[in-house]
Amino acid sequence: MISTVTSKGQVTIPKKIRSFLNIEPNDKIDFSIENGQVTIRPLRTLKNLRGSIPKKGKGNIDTERRHAKKFVSKKIVEARG
């Protein structure tokens, strides 16, 4: 697939690629260079995870964020053994 770079260095990601990566408007994209090749991947944030972890009682986004960070931290510690 071919895309043109604008004078500002912007490129439109073709729809087929956006669909494959499940990229939606305002998503963040991570660019990296690996073995001489440029790769892109969607950058998932806590906002993307909202609703994937059962919340404890009624709370706001800050409460959910603290709970999610604690949950993810615990899983990382467990995975490291």
N, CA, C and O atoms as CSV, one atom per row, in Angstrom:
chain,resi,resn,atom,element,x,y,z
A,1,MET,N,N,0.844,-1.166,0.000
A,1,MET,CA,C,0.000,0.000,0.000
A,1,MET,C,C,0.894,1.235,0.000
A,1,MET,O,O,1.952,1.252,0.629
A,2,ILE,N,N,0.465,2.236,-0.695
A,2,ILE,CA,C,1.251,3.456,-0.822
A,2,ILE,C,C,0.486,4.618,-0.202
A,2,ILE,O,O,-0.731,4.733,-0.350
A,3,SER,N,N,1.220,5.471,0.490
A,3,SER,CA,C,0.655,6.679,1.073
A,3,SER,C,C,1.657,7.804,0.844
A,3,SER,O,O,2.859,7.548,0.765
A,4,THR,N,N,1.194,9.026,0.737
A,4,THR,CA,C,2.061,10.175,0.466
A,4,THR,C,C,2.330,10.946,1.750
A,4,THR,O,O,1.430,11.147,2.566
A,5,VAL,N,N,3.572,11.373,1.921
A,5,VAL,CA,C,3.952,12.179,3.080
A,5,VAL,C,C,3.665,13.642,2.764
A,5,VAL,O,O,4.060,14.138,1.709
A,6,THR,N,N,2.977,14.340,3.674
A,6,THR,CA,C,2.686,15.759,3.479
A,6,THR,C,C,3.905,16.596,3.831
A,6,THR,O,O,4.900,16.069,4.328
A,7,SER,N,N,3.833,17.884,3.577
A,7,SER,CA,C,4.943,18.783,3.897
A,7,SER,C,C,5.191,18.862,5.400
A,7,SER,O,O,6.273,19.263,5.828
A,8,LYS,N,N,4.210,18.489,6.194
A,8,LYS,CA,C,4.355,18.470,7.655
A,8,LYS,C,C,4.831,17.113,8.164
A,8,LYS,O,O,4.937,16.915,9.374
A,9,GLY,N,N,5.119,16.176,7.262
A,9,GLY,CA,C,5.585,14.854,7.664
A,9,GLY,C,C,4.455,13.922,8.056
A,9,GLY,O,O,4.701,12.889,8.678
A,10,GLN,N,N,3.236,14.259,7.710
A,10,GLN,CA,C,2.084,13.432,8.078
A,10,GLN,C,C,1.774,12.430,6.970
A,10,GLN,O,O,1.985,12.690,5.785
A,11,VAL,N,N,1.262,11.268,7.402
A,11,VAL,CA,C,0.894,10.206,6.478
A,11,VAL,C,C,-0.460,9.663,6.908
A,11,VAL,O,O,-0.730,9.525,8.101
A,12,THR,N,N,-1.301,9.358,5.946
A,12,THR,CA,C,-2.564,8.703,6.250
A,12,THR,C,C,-2.327,7.203,6.278
A,12,THR,O,O,-1.813,6.626,5.320
A,13,ILE,N,N,-2.708,6.575,7.389
A,13,ILE,CA,C,-2.582,5.115,7.486
A,13,ILE,C,C,-3.757,4.520,6.704
A,13,ILE,O,O,-4.911,4.828,7.003
A,14,PRO,N,N,-3.483,3.678,5.715
A,14,PRO,CA,C,-4.568,3.101,4.913
A,14,PRO,C,C,-5.609,2.387,5.779
A,14,PRO,O,O,-5.282,1.791,6.805
A,15,LYS,N,N,-6.857,2.462,5.345
A,15,LYS,CA,C,-7.976,1.887,6.102
A,15,LYS,C,C,-7.760,0.414,6.429
A,15,LYS,O,O,-8.073,-0.029,7.534
A,16,LYS,N,N,-7.236,-0.334,5.489
A,16,LYS,CA,C,-7.013,-1.774,5.712
A,16,LYS,C,C,-6.058,-1.990,6.902
A,16,LYS,O,O,-6.256,-2.906,7.700
A,17,ILE,N,N,-5.024,-1.143,7.014
A,17,ILE,CA,C,-4.065,-1.240,8.116
A,17,ILE,C,C,-4.729,-0.794,9.417
A,17,ILE,O,O,-4.572,-1.446,10.450
A,18,ARG,N,N,-5.476,0.323,9.371
A,18,ARG,CA,C,-6.171,0.797,10.579
A,18,ARG,C,C,-7.134,-0.254,11.102
A,18,ARG,O,O,-7.232,-0.469,12.310
A,19,SER,N,N,-7.838,-0.903,10.200
A,19,SER,CA,C,-8.783,-1.956,10.603
A,19,SER,C,C,-8.046,-3.142,11.210
A,19,SER,O,O,-8.460,-3.676,12.239
A,20,PHE,N,N,-6.963,-3.550,10.576
A,20,PHE,CA,C,-6.179,-4.687,11.061
A,20,PHE,C,C,-5.646,-4.432,12.469
A,20,PHE,O,O,-5.663,-5.325,13.317
A,21,LEU,N,N,-5.166,-3.188,12.717
A,21,LEU,CA,C,-4.604,-2.831,14.024
A,21,LEU,C,C,-5.658,-2.315,14.999
A,21,LEU,O,O,-5.347,-1.990,16.145
A,22,ASN,N,N,-6.904,-2.241,14.538
A,22,ASN,CA,C,-8.001,-1.728,15.359
A,22,ASN,C,C,-7.688,-0.313,15.861
A,22,ASN,O,O,-7.887,-0.002,17.036
A,23,ILE,N,N,-7.197,0.533,14.957
A,23,ILE,CA,C,-6.860,1.916,15.282
A,23,ILE,C,C,-8.073,2.789,15.012
A,23,ILE,O,O,-8.686,2.710,13.948
A,24,GLU,N,N,-8.410,3.619,15.982
A,24,GLU,CA,C,-9.542,4.524,15.867
A,24,GLU,C,C,-9.059,5.959,16.022
A,24,GLU,O,O,-7.944,6.184,16.491
A,25,PRO,N,N,-9.886,6.943,15.634
A,25,PRO,CA,C,-9.477,8.344,15.787
A,25,PRO,C,C,-9.021,8.650,17.217
A,25,PRO,O,O,-9.617,8.184,18.188
A,26,ASN,N,N,-7.968,9.429,17.320
A,26,ASN,CA,C,-7.348,9.867,18.580
A,26,ASN,C,C,-6.549,8.787,19.294
A,26,ASN,O,O,-6.030,9.039,20.381
A,27,ASP,N,N,-6.432,7.594,18.720
A,27,ASP,CA,C,-5.560,6.572,19.306
A,27,ASP,C,C,-4.114,7.029,19.175
A,27,ASP,O,O,-3.777,7.789,18.267
A,28,LYS,N,N,-3.270,6.568,20.075
A,28,LYS,CA,C,-1.841,6.840,20.023
A,28,LYS,C,C,-1.162,5.686,19.286
A,28,LYS,O,O,-1.568,4.530,19.413
A,29,ILE,N,N,-0.128,6.014,18.519
A,29,ILE,CA,C,0.608,5.030,17.741
A,29,ILE,C,C,2.059,5.035,18.188
A,29,ILE,O,O,2.639,6.101,18.394
A,30,ASP,N,N,2.650,3.861,18.341
A,30,ASP,CA,C,4.055,3.726,18.713
A,30,ASP,C,C,4.840,3.333,17.468
A,30,ASP,O,O,4.528,2.336,16.816
A,31,PHE,N,N,5.865,4.126,17.141
A,31,PHE,CA,C,6.759,3.822,16.037
A,31,PHE,C,C,8.064,3.298,16.614
A,31,PHE,O,O,8.555,3.831,17.609
A,32,SER,N,N,8.633,2.265,16.007
A,32,SER,CA,C,9.932,1.770,16.469
A,32,SER,C,C,10.731,1.269,15.271
A,32,SER,O,O,10.179,0.919,14.228
A,33,ILE,N,N,12.049,1.246,15.457
A,33,ILE,CA,C,12.939,0.712,14.432
A,33,ILE,C,C,13.517,-0.581,14.979
A,33,ILE,O,O,14.159,-0.593,16.028
A,34,GLU,N,N,13.282,-1.669,14.258
A,34,GLU,CA,C,13.754,-2.987,14.669
A,34,GLU,C,C,14.399,-3.672,13.471
A,34,GLU,O,O,13.755,-3.874,12.442
A,35,ASN,N,N,15.652,-4.023,13.606
A,35,ASN,CA,C,16.379,-4.712,12.526
A,35,ASN,C,C,16.293,-3.965,11.199
A,35,ASN,O,O,16.109,-4.571,10.143
A,36,GLY,N,N,16.427,-2.642,11.267
A,36,GLY,CA,C,16.408,-1.840,10.053
A,36,GLY,C,C,15.036,-1.637,9.440
A,36,GLY,O,O,14.930,-1.114,8.330
A,37,GLN,N,N,13.979,-2.040,10.138
A,37,GLN,CA,C,12.611,-1.881,9.651
A,37,GLN,C,C,11.824,-1.020,10.627
A,37,GLN,O,O,12.005,-1.121,11.841
A,38,VAL,N,N,10.960,-0.185,10.100
A,38,VAL,CA,C,10.089,0.629,10.943
A,38,VAL,C,C,8.793,-0.129,11.162
A,38,VAL,O,O,8.187,-0.629,10.215
A,39,THR,N,N,8.376,-0.211,12.407
A,39,THR,CA,C,7.100,-0.860,12.726
A,39,THR,C,C,6.203,0.130,13.454
A,39,THR,O,O,6.681,1.037,14.135
A,40,ILE,N,N,4.905,-0.056,13.301
A,40,ILE,CA,C,3.944,0.748,14.049
A,40,ILE,C,C,3.022,-0.201,14.796
A,40,ILE,O,O,2.728,-1.306,14.340
A,41,ARG,N,N,2.580,0.258,15.945
A,41,ARG,CA,C,1.596,-0.525,16.694
A,41,ARG,C,C,0.756,0.443,17.502
A,41,ARG,O,O,1.237,1.503,17.901
A,42,PRO,N,N,-0.482,0.092,17.742
A,42,PRO,CA,C,-1.305,0.956,18.577
A,42,PRO,C,C,-0.766,0.962,20.002
A,42,PRO,O,O,-0.348,-0.075,20.518
A,43,LEU,N,N,-0.776,2.112,20.623
A,43,LEU,CA,C,-0.321,2.245,21.997
A,43,LEU,C,C,-1.566,2.243,22.876
A,43,LEU,O,O,-2.378,3.167,22.817
A,44,ARG,N,N,-1.708,1.232,23.667
A,44,ARG,CA,C,-2.872,1.108,24.539
A,44,ARG,C,C,-2.587,1.779,25.868
A,44,ARG,O,O,-1.507,1.620,26.437
A,45,THR,N,N,-3.555,2.523,26.353
A,45,THR,CA,C,-3.432,3.235,27.620
A,45,THR,C,C,-4.476,2.695,28.588
A,45,THR,O,O,-5.295,1.851,28.227
A,46,LEU,N,N,-4.437,3.187,29.809
A,46,LEU,CA,C,-5.449,2.765,30.785
A,46,LEU,C,C,-6.854,3.112,30.300
A,46,LEU,O,O,-7.814,2.407,30.609
A,47,LYS,N,N,-6.969,4.189,29.548
A,47,LYS,CA,C,-8.286,4.569,29.027
A,47,LYS,C,C,-8.836,3.482,28.108
A,47,LYS,O,O,-10.038,3.215,28.109
A,48,ASN,N,N,-7.945,2.846,27.311
A,48,ASN,CA,C,-8.376,1.759,26.435
A,48,ASN,C,C,-8.851,0.549,27.231
A,48,ASN,O,O,-9.683,-0.224,26.756
A,49,LEU,N,N,-8.326,0.385,28.437
A,49,LEU,CA,C,-8.664,-0.770,29.268
A,49,LEU,C,C,-9.911,-0.552,30.113
A,49,LEU,O,O,-10.374,-1.472,30.787
A,50,ARG,N,N,-10.457,0.658,30.080
A,50,ARG,CA,C,-11.613,0.964,30.917
A,50,ARG,C,C,-12.730,-0.041,30.669
A,50,ARG,O,O,-13.150,-0.265,29.534
A,51,GLY,N,N,-13.196,-0.633,31.748
A,51,GLY,CA,C,-14.269,-1.607,31.671
A,51,GLY,C,C,-13.783,-3.041,31.588
A,51,GLY,O,O,-14.586,-3.965,31.721
A,52,SER,N,N,-12.489,-3.254,31.371
A,52,SER,CA,C,-11.981,-4.618,31.253
A,52,SER,C,C,-11.675,-5.240,32.610
A,52,SER,O,O,-11.493,-6.453,32.712
A,53,ILE,N,N,-11.619,-4.425,33.633
A,53,ILE,CA,C,-11.368,-4.905,34.990
A,53,ILE,C,C,-12.602,-4.583,35.823
A,53,ILE,O,O,-13.076,-3.448,35.811
A,54,PRO,N,N,-13.125,-5.565,36.544
A,54,PRO,CA,C,-14.302,-5.279,37.345
A,54,PRO,C,C,-14.002,-4.183,38.359
A,54,PRO,O,O,-13.004,-4.238,39.079
A,55,LYS,N,N,-14.888,-3.180,38.405
A,55,LYS,CA,C,-14.645,-2.113,39.370
A,55,LYS,C,C,-15.302,-2.438,40.689
A,55,LYS,O,O,-16.287,-3.174,40.754
A,56,LYS,N,N,-14.745,-1.881,41.726
A,56,LYS,CA,C,-15.248,-2.126,43.073
A,56,LYS,C,C,-16.142,-0.959,43.476
A,56,LYS,O,O,-15.659,0.121,43.814
A,57,GLY,N,N,-17.438,-1.190,43.435
A,57,GLY,CA,C,-18.382,-0.143,43.809
A,57,GLY,C,C,-18.425,0.960,42.771
A,57,GLY,O,O,-17.880,0.837,41.675
A,58,LYS,N,N,-19.097,2.053,43.153
A,58,LYS,CA,C,-19.181,3.191,42.253
A,58,LYS,C,C,-17.929,4.026,42.407
A,58,LYS,O,O,-17.453,4.252,43.519
A,59,GLY,N,N,-17.399,4.481,41.291
A,59,GLY,CA,C,-16.198,5.290,41.346
A,59,GLY,C,C,-16.081,6.152,40.112
A,59,GLY,O,O,-16.838,6.007,39.152
A,60,ASN,N,N,-15.137,7.033,40.155
A,60,ASN,CA,C,-14.892,7.878,38.997
A,60,ASN,C,C,-13.644,7.376,38.272
A,60,ASN,O,O,-13.062,6.363,38.660
A,61,ILE,N,N,-13.239,8.080,37.230
A,61,ILE,CA,C,-12.109,7.625,36.418
A,61,ILE,C,C,-10.825,7.566,37.242
A,61,ILE,O,O,-10.000,6.678,37.030
A,62,ASP,N,N,-10.643,8.501,38.181
A,62,ASP,CA,C,-9.430,8.485,39.010
A,62,ASP,C,C,-9.386,7.251,39.902
A,62,ASP,O,O,-8.330,6.645,40.079
A,63,THR,N,N,-10.524,6.884,40.457
A,63,THR,CA,C,-10.598,5.682,41.285
A,63,THR,C,C,-10.320,4.449,40.432
A,63,THR,O,O,-9.572,3.558,40.835
A,64,GLU,N,N,-10.930,4.408,39.250
A,64,GLU,CA,C,-10.707,3.282,38.347
A,64,GLU,C,C,-9.240,3.203,37.939
A,64,GLU,O,O,-8.675,2.111,37.871
A,65,ARG,N,N,-8.615,4.356,37.667
A,65,ARG,CA,C,-7.209,4.384,37.261
A,65,ARG,C,C,-6.316,3.821,38.368
A,65,ARG,O,O,-5.429,3.012,38.096
A,66,ARG,N,N,-6.545,4.245,39.614
A,66,ARG,CA,C,-5.747,3.731,40.732
A,66,ARG,C,C,-5.933,2.227,40.876
A,66,ARG,O,O,-4.964,1.495,41.078
A,67,HIS,N,N,-7.170,1.767,40.772
A,67,HIS,CA,C,-7.469,0.343,40.881
A,67,HIS,C,C,-6.785,-0.438,39.749
A,67,HIS,O,O,-6.203,-1.497,39.983
A,68,ALA,N,N,-6.861,0.095,38.520
A,68,ALA,CA,C,-6.255,-0.581,37.366
A,68,ALA,C,C,-4.736,-0.648,37.508
A,68,ALA,O,O,-4.131,-1.680,37.215
A,69,LYS,N,N,-4.114,0.449,37.958
A,69,LYS,CA,C,-2.658,0.451,38.142
A,69,LYS,C,C,-2.249,-0.587,39.184
A,69,LYS,O,O,-1.267,-1.306,39.003
A,70,LYS,N,N,-3.005,-0.657,40.268
A,70,LYS,CA,C,-2.709,-1.633,41.325
A,70,LYS,C,C,-2.861,-3.058,40.779
A,70,LYS,O,O,-2.027,-3.923,41.048
A,71,PHE,N,N,-3.920,-3.293,40.021
A,71,PHE,CA,C,-4.191,-4.601,39.440
A,71,PHE,C,C,-3.073,-5.007,38.481
A,71,PHE,O,O,-2.558,-6.122,38.562
A,72,VAL,N,N,-2.695,-4.097,37.570
A,72,VAL,CA,C,-1.655,-4.392,36.588
A,72,VAL,C,C,-0.314,-4.595,37.278
A,72,VAL,O,O,0.437,-5.500,36.917
A,73,SER,N,N,-0.004,-3.758,38.272
A,73,SER,CA,C,1.259,-3.907,39.011
A,73,SER,C,C,1.344,-5.278,39.664
A,73,SER,O,O,2.390,-5.927,39.631
A,74,LYS,N,N,0.244,-5.711,40.253
A,74,LYS,CA,C,0.212,-7.019,40.912
A,74,LYS,C,C,0.474,-8.132,39.896
A,74,LYS,O,O,1.212,-9.074,40.185
A,75,LYS,N,N,-0.132,-8.024,38.698
A,75,LYS,CA,C,0.047,-9.036,37.659
A,75,LYS,C,C,1.493,-9.061,37.165
A,75,LYS,O,O,2.025,-10.133,36.876
A,76,ILE,N,N,2.136,-7.898,37.064
A,76,ILE,CA,C,3.536,-7.837,36.620
A,76,ILE,C,C,4.429,-8.498,37.644
A,76,ILE,O,O,5.326,-9.261,37.287
A,77,VAL,N,N,4.193,-8.213,38.924
A,77,VAL,CA,C,4.996,-8.811,39.997
A,77,VAL,C,C,4.824,-10.337,39.990
A,77,VAL,O,O,5.797,-11.076,40.138
A,78,GLU,N,N,3.581,-10.799,39.816
A,78,GLU,CA,C,3.314,-12.239,39.769
A,78,GLU,C,C,4.022,-12.896,38.589
A,78,GLU,O,O,4.570,-13.991,38.716
A,79,ALA,N,N,4.006,-12.220,37.439
A,79,ALA,CA,C,4.614,-12.776,36.236
A,79,ALA,C,C,6.134,-12.888,36.349
A,79,ALA,O,O,6.744,-13.788,35.772
A,80,ARG,N,N,6.731,-11.971,37.093
A,80,ARG,CA,C,8.178,-12.011,37.267
A,80,ARG,C,C,8.617,-13.067,38.260
A,80,ARG,O,O,9.791,-13.431,38.325
A,81,GLY,N,N,7.652,-13.556,39.039
A,81,GLY,CA,C,7.951,-14.645,39.971
A,81,GLY,C,C,8.553,-14.150,41.210
A,81,GLY,O,O,8.866,-14.939,42.102
